[in-house]
Amino acid sequence: MNQELSPEILSSKDRRRTFVIPGVLLLLTLAAGGFYYQQHSSSTEPKGKSGFGEGKRKKNDERDAPVVVATESSRLGDFAVYLNGLGTVTALRTVTVKPRVDGELIKVAFSEGQMMKEGDLLAEIDPRPFQIQLQQAEGQLLRDEALLQNAEIDRGRYRLLLEQDSISAQQSVTQEALVKQNKGIVEMDKAQVNNAKLQLAYARLTAPISGRVGLRQIDQGNIVHASDANGLAVITQLQPISVVFTQPEDQVQTVIQRWRTNEPVSITAYDRAGKLKLAEGKLMALDNQIDSTTGTLKLKAQFDNNEHKLFANQFVNIKMHLDTLRNVVLVSSAAIQHDIQGAFVYVVKSDKTIELRRVTLGPTEANQVVVQSNLAADEIVVVEGTDRLHEGSQVDIAQKDGKAVAAVPDPQAKPEGKGRKKDRH
C-alpha cells in the first residue's frame, strides 16, 4: 500500500527548507541586535533628556524643598473659663393698666413707647359722676352727724332727770341705744364718703410701676369699663431686667459648685449672632429641677440694663464666667491638628525642621486653646501651611506671630545682572 514519492516532489521540499531556515535565523539576529542597541542607548543617555527620570527628580526636589509656613509662639497667660447658653429676656414686672371704674375716657396723657415713672398720669376718665356721688355721701354724713349730736344732748338731759328720779330708767337706756345707733349710721356715712373719694381717684389712671409703656389699646373718647380685657396699655419694667437661660445637665454640678462659693457669678449677654455685647449682670437664681424633656436646667440672671439694650422676650446668647485658669500655655486653635490618635501640633525646632508633638487640650474660648501637657511656653508652632508637613519636614517661616519674616539670602545665589553679563560674553 506504501507509495513511493517521486524524485520531483522530494526536490521541491528540499528547496523550501533551504530558504526558510536562513530567513528565521536572520530575523532572530536582527531582533537581538535591536534589543542590545536599545539597552545600550538607554544606559548611556543623560538623565536630563529622559522624561521619566526628570519627573522623578522633580518630585523628589519638591518633597525635599522647604515648606513655607506661618507660625506663632506659645505663651503663658490667664484663661477665663465660660459656659455658654441660650436665654430669653424676661421683665421683672409687666403690668396691664386697666380702668377700675366705668366712664368716658376724656384724656390720654402718655405717648407710645414713653418711659414712665411710678405715679405718672396715664389717662383720665370723666370724674363728674364720681364727684356727685361724693357730694351725696358727704351730705348724708352731715345729716346723720346732726342726728347723733341731738341724740347725745338728749342722753345728757335724761341722765340728769334720772338722777332726780324724774323719769324712768327705761327712757335713759333707750336714749343710750339711740346714740349708739346714730354713731353707727355716721360711721357708715363716713365709709360712703371714703368710697366716693376712692372712685373719684380711680378716674385718674396712673403708672403702677416704672418702665416703658407699650402701644395704646384704647383711644380717647371711648367708654371704658372695669371689665375690659385688653386694658389701656402695658407697662414693662426694663431696669433692672432678667434673663432666663439654660444649661445642659452635664454642667449642673459645675454650676452648683460655683454657686455655693457665695461669690458673684458674672453673666454677659450678647445679641443673637453672639458678636455684639449688650449688657453685664450676675446670676440670681437656679431652678429646683431639670426639665426632663430637654435635659437642661433653668437659671436666672439680672442686669441693670442702664443702656436699655435688653427688651422683654428678646433672644440672647449668654456667657457665664465660671473660673480663671492662671499661668497656662495658650495657642491659637489654628495650631491644633487632629487625627485618629488625637490632637497634635507641629513644633518648629531650632534647625527649622518639624516635630509632630501629641498634646492634651483644655478649655477653648474664641480662637484660644489651653494646652495642658507636652508643650511649653515660647515654643514655635505652625498655624498655616500644615497640609504638606510631616515629621522631619524642612520649613521656611514666612510669618511669625502675625508679622512677616524677611527671607534669608542664599550665599550661593548669583545676582541676576551679573549672570546676564556673563551670558553676553
C-alpha positions in Angstrom: 0.0 0.0 0.0 3.0 2.3 0.5 3.5 4.7 -2.3 7.0 5.9 -3.2 7.5 9.7 -3.7 8.7 10.8 -7.0 12.1 12.5 -7.3 10.4 15.7 -8.4 8.4 16.0 -5.2 11.5 15.5 -3.0 13.5 18.1 -4.8 10.8 20.8 -4.2 10.6 20.1 -0.4 14.4 20.4 -0.1 14.3 23.8 -1.9 11.7 25.2 0.5 13.6 24.0 3.6 16.8 25.6 2.2 15.1 29.1 2.1 13.0 29.0 5.3 15.8 28.2 7.8 18.2 31.0 6.8 15.3 33.5 6.9 14.3 32.6 10.5 18.0 32.9 11.6 18.2 36.4 10.0 15.1 37.6 11.8 16.4 36.4 15.2 19.7 38.1 14.6 18.1 41.4 13.8 15.8 41.2 16.9 18.8 40.5 19.2 20.7 43.4 17.6 17.8 45.9 18.2 17.4 44.8 21.8 21.1 45.3 22.5 21.1 48.7 20.9 18.1 49.9 22.9 19.6 48.8 26.2 22.9 50.4 25.4 21.4 53.7 24.3 19.1 53.9 27.4 22.1 53.3 29.7 24.3 55.9 28.1 21.5 58.6 27.6 21.8 61.6 30.1 19.2 61.7 32.8 18.2 65.2 31.9 16.9 64.0 28.5 14.8 61.2 29.9 11.2 62.2 30.7 10.7 59.6 33.4 14.0 60.5 35.2 13.2 64.2 35.0 9.7 63.8 36.5 11.0 61.6 39.3 13.8 64.1 40.1 11.3 67.0 40.2 9.0 65.0 42.5 12.0 64.4 44.9 13.0 68.0 44.7 9.5 69.2 45.6 9.4 66.8 48.6 12.8 68.0 49.8 12.2 71.7 49.3 11.3 73.7 52.5 7.6 74.2 53.1 6.5 77.8 53.5 4.6 78.2 56.8 3.2 80.8 59.2 4.0 80.2 62.9 3.3 81.6 66.4 4.9 81.3 69.8 3.0 79.5 72.6 2.6 81.7 75.6 1.8 81.7 79.3 -1.4 83.6 80.3 -4.6 83.6 82.3 -7.6 81.9 80.7 -11.2 82.7 81.6 -13.5 79.7 81.5 -17.0 80.4 80.4 -20.2 78.4 79.9 -22.4 79.4 77.0 -26.2 79.3 76.9 -29.3 80.5 75.1 -31.6 82.7 77.0 -34.7 84.9 76.8 -35.1 88.3 78.3 -37.8 88.4 80.9 -39.2 91.6 82.6 -39.2 91.6 86.3 -42.7 93.1 86.2 -45.2 93.5 83.4 -48.5 95.3 84.2 -51.5 95.7 82.1 -53.2 99.0 83.0 -56.9 98.6 83.2 -59.7 101.1 84.3 -61.3 100.3 87.7 -64.4 102.4 87.1 -66.7 102.8 84.1 -66.9 106.1 82.2 -65.8 108.1 79.2 -62.0 108.3 78.5 -61.5 112.1 78.3 -57.7 112.2 78.3 -54.7 110.1 77.3 -51.6 111.6 78.9 -48.8 109.3 77.5 -47.0 108.6 74.3 -46.5 105.2 72.9 -43.1 103.8 73.9 -42.6 106.5 76.6 -40.6 105.8 79.7 -42.9 106.3 82.7 -42.2 106.7 86.4 -44.3 105.2 89.1 -47.3 107.6 89.8 -47.2 109.4 86.4 -50.6 110.1 84.9 -51.5 107.8 82.0 -55.2 108.7 81.3 -58.3 110.2 82.9 -61.9 109.2 83.0 -64.7 111.7 83.2 -64.8 112.4 87.0 -68.1 114.3 87.3 -70.3 111.3 88.1 -68.0 110.4 91.0 -67.8 114.0 92.2 -71.6 113.9 92.5 -71.6 110.7 94.4 -69.0 112.2 96.8 -71.2 115.2 97.4 -74.2 113.0 98.2 -72.2 110.9 100.6 -70.9 114.0 102.4 -74.4 115.5 102.7 -75.7 112.2 104.2 -72.8 112.3 106.6 -73.7 115.8 107.8 -77.3 115.0 108.3 -76.5 111.9 110.4 -73.9 113.7 112.4 -76.5 116.3 113.4 -78.9 113.5 114.4 -76.1 112.0 116.5 -75.4 115.3 118.2 -79.1 115.8 119.1 -79.3 112.2 120.5 -76.2 112.8 122.6 -77.8 116.1 124.0 -81.0 114.2 124.9 -79.0 111.5 126.6 -77.3 114.0 128.8 -80.6 115.5 129.8 -82.1 112.1 130.5 -79.2 111.2 132.8 -79.8 114.4 134.8 -83.5 113.7 135.1 -82.8 110.1 136.1 -80.6 111.3 138.9 -83.5 113.5 140.1 -85.8 110.5 139.8 -88.0 112.4 137.3 -88.0 109.8 134.6 -87.8 106.0 134.4 -84.6 104.2 133.9 -86.1 102.7 130.7 -86.1 106.1 129.0 -82.4 106.6 129.8 -81.4 103.2 128.5 -83.4 103.7 125.3 -81.7 107.1 124.7 -78.3 105.4 125.1 -79.2 102.9 122.4 -80.3 105.7 120.1 -77.0 107.4 120.5 -75.1 104.2 119.5 -77.4 103.7 116.6 -76.7 107.2 115.3 -72.9 106.6 115.8 -73.2 103.5 113.6 -75.0 105.5 110.9 -72.4 108.2 111.0 -69.6 105.6 110.6 -71.4 104.1 107.6 -71.7 107.6 106.1 -68.0 108.1 106.5 -67.4 104.9 104.7 -69.6 106.1 101.9 -67.7 109.3 101.6 -64.3 107.4 101.5 -65.7 105.1 98.8 -66.8 108.0 96.7 -63.4 109.6 97.1 -61.8 106.3 96.0 -64.0 106.0 93.0 -63.1 109.6 92.1 -59.4 108.7 92.5 -59.9 105.8 90.1 -60.9 108.2 87.4 -57.2 109.1 87.1 -55.1 106.2 85.8 -51.5 106.4 86.9 -48.5 104.2 86.3 -48.2 101.5 88.9 -44.5 100.8 88.1 -41.7 102.5 86.4 -41.0 101.2 82.9 -41.7 101.6 79.2 -45.3 101.9 78.2 -46.3 100.0 75.1 -48.8 100.8 72.3 -52.1 102.4 73.2 -55.0 99.9 73.2 -57.9 102.4 73.6 -58.3 105.9 72.2 -59.7 109.0 73.8 -63.4 109.3 73.7 -64.3 105.6 74.2 -66.4 104.4 77.0 -64.2 102.1 79.2 -65.3 99.5 81.7 -63.6 97.8 84.6 -64.4 94.5 83.0 -62.5 95.3 79.8 -59.9 92.5 79.0 -57.4 94.4 76.9 -56.8 97.4 79.2 -55.5 100.7 78.3 -51.7 99.9 77.9 -49.0 97.6 79.1 -46.0 98.8 81.1 -42.9 96.7 81.2 -40.1 97.2 83.7 -36.7 97.5 82.0 -34.5 98.5 84.8 -33.5 96.1 86.2 -34.4 93.2 83.9 -33.8 89.5 84.0 -32.7 86.8 81.5 -33.7 83.1 81.9 -31.3 80.8 80.2 -30.5 77.0 80.2 -27.5 74.8 80.8 -27.2 71.1 80.0 -27.5 68.7 82.9 -23.9 67.6 82.4 -22.8 71.1 83.6 -25.2 71.2 86.6 -22.6 70.1 89.1 -20.0 72.6 87.9 -22.6 75.4 88.1 -23.7 74.3 91.6 -20.1 74.2 92.9 -19.5 77.7 91.6 -22.9 78.9 93.1 -22.0 77.5 96.5 -18.9 79.7 96.8 -21.3 82.6 97.5 -19.3 84.8 95.2 -21.0 86.8 92.5 -21.1 84.9 89.1 -20.8 87.4 86.3 -23.0 87.0 83.3 -22.6 88.7 79.9 -25.4 88.9 77.4 -24.7 89.1 73.6 -27.0 89.5 70.6 -28.4 86.7 68.5 -25.2 86.5 66.4 -23.1 86.3 69.6 -20.9 89.3 68.5 -22.5 92.5 70.0 -22.1 92.8 73.8 -25.4 94.0 75.2 -25.1 94.0 79.0 -23.4 92.6 82.0 -25.1 91.2 85.1 -24.9 88.5 87.7 -26.5 85.1 88.4 -29.5 85.4 90.7 -31.2 82.0 91.0 -31.2 78.4 89.9 -34.3 76.3 89.2 -35.1 73.5 91.5 -35.5 70.8 88.9 -34.1 69.7 85.5 -36.5 69.7 82.5 -36.9 66.1 81.6 -37.9 66.9 78.0 -34.8 68.9 77.2 -32.3 67.7 79.8 -31.5 71.3 80.8 -31.6 73.4 84.0 -33.0 76.9 84.0 -31.0 79.8 85.5 -31.9 83.4 86.0 -29.6 86.4 85.7 -30.3 90.0 86.4 -29.0 93.1 84.5 -29.1 96.7 85.4 -29.8 97.5 81.7 -28.7 101.1 82.0 -28.4 101.5 78.2 -31.8 99.9 77.5 -30.3 97.3 75.1 -32.4 94.5 76.5 -36.1 94.1 75.7 -38.6 91.7 77.1 -38.8 88.4 75.1 -35.6 89.2 73.3 -33.4 86.2 72.4 -29.8 86.5 73.6 -26.6 84.4 73.9 -25.3 84.1 77.5 -21.7 83.7 78.7 -21.3 82.7 82.3 -17.9 83.2 83.9 -17.1 80.1 86.0 -13.3 80.3 86.7 -10.0 81.7 85.6 -7.0 79.4 84.9 -3.7 81.0 85.9 -0.4 80.7 84.0 -1.5 78.1 81.4 0.0 77.5 78.0 -2.1 79.1 75.3 -2.0 78.7 71.5 -4.3 79.6 68.6 -6.9 77.0 67.6 -5.4 77.0 64.1 -2.3 75.3 65.5 -4.3 72.3 66.7 -4.4 69.3 64.4 -6.4 66.1 64.8 -6.1 62.6 63.5 -7.3 59.2 64.7 -4.9 59.2 67.6 -6.0 62.6 68.9 -4.7 66.2 68.9 -1.2 67.3 68.0 0.8 70.3 66.9 3.7 70.8 64.5 6.6 72.3 66.5 9.4 74.0 64.7 12.8 73.1 66.1 15.9 75.3 66.1 17.1 73.7 62.8 13.8 74.6 61.1 12.6 71.0 61.0 9.2 69.8 62.1 8.4 67.7 65.2 5.0 66.2 65.5 4.0 66.7 69.2 1.0 65.0 70.8 -0.8 67.3 73.2 -3.6 67.3 75.8 -6.1 70.1 75.3 -8.1 72.0 77.9 -10.9 74.5 77.6 -11.4 76.6 74.4 -12.6 80.1 74.1 -12.9 82.1 70.8 -9.7 81.2 69.0 -7.6 80.4 72.1 -6.9 76.9 73.4 -5.4 75.7 76.6 -2.7 73.1 76.2 -2.4 71.1 79.4 0.6 69.0 78.6 3.6 68.3 76.3 4.0 71.9 75.2 6.0 74.6 76.9 5.8 78.4 76.6 7.7 80.2 73.8 7.8 77.1 71.6 7.1 77.8 67.9 4.1 76.0 66.4 2.8 76.1 62.9 -0.6 77.7 62.3 -0.7 77.9 58.4 0.7 75.5 55.8 0.2 72.3 57.7 -1.2 70.3 54.8 2.2 69.4 53.4 4.0 68.8 56.7 5.2 65.6 58.3 7.7 64.5 60.9 11.2 65.9 59.9 9.9 68.3 57.2 12.1 71.3 56.5 10.2 74.6 56.7 10.7 78.2 55.7 9.0 80.6 58.1 7.2 83.4 56.2 5.3 84.8 59.1 5.8 84.6 62.8 3.3 85.9 65.5 1.4 87.8 62.8 4.4 89.6 61.4 6.2 88.9 58.1 9.7 87.4 58.3 12.3 88.7 55.9 13.8 85.9 53.6 17.4 84.9 54.3 19.5 85.4 51.1 21.3 82.3 49.7 25.1 82.9 49.6 25.5 80.7 46.6 23.0 82.6 44.5 24.4 84.9 41.9 22.9 88.4 41.2 20.7 88.4 38.2 22.5 91.3 36.5 26.0 89.6 36.7 24.6 86.4 35.2 23.3 88.3 32.2 26.7 89.9 31.6 28.4 86.6 31.5 25.8 85.2 29.1 26.6 88.0 26.7 30.3 87.2 26.8 
